[in-house]
Amino acid sequence: MISAILFFIFLLVILHYFLLHHRKFGKMINLIPGPEPLPILGNIPAFHNISPSELWKFLTQLSKQYYPIYRMWTFSEAYVHICHPDDIETILGNIKFTKKGFGYKYLEPWFNTGLLTSSGHKWYVRRKILTSAFHFNVLRQFVDIFIEDAERLIKTLESEEGIFVENLLQLTSEHTLNVICETAMGTH
């Protein structure tokens, strides 16, 4: 009985794989250059036992090898990596390409549907509001504040005993909040 269930699951996985890769979506994705995926697993074995620094080197090497665009598969998910700024601008400038992947749904309890997790028209409107706030000419007036607080952060780090900082997240969060308060509200 168990072997029949396992065989049925195996058949479903194989069927899913062939339907995914041999229908319109899969054929279009497979036209994009990239490392050759294994059946069902995709490119996951290439990432097995890779440290973060090795992962960065590996992805950088793929970006150079397949520049300006490449694709990778993980099980039934296709990931398209875009390396050229003009291509990124084209995609981010079009509302229909802002739909987030399934991983973003885990961020919604914390961020609700803000800029990071929203898509479509809602994302576009919020991005337009924030873009003007981060224009270079707007940020230029706050450079002195950035420098002052960066110097305060350096002094705080230098005053820490030992070569390791116990809670770097708390320190950086505190100084980031100082910069936000001073630039947005004019108060320390």
Salt bridges, closest charged atoms under 4 A:
ASP86 OD2 - HIS84 ND1 3.76
GLU148 OE1 - ARG152 NH2 3.62
ASP149 OD1 - ARG152 NH1 2.78
ASP149 OD2 - HIS175 ND1 2.87
GLU182 OE1 - HIS188 ND1 3.24
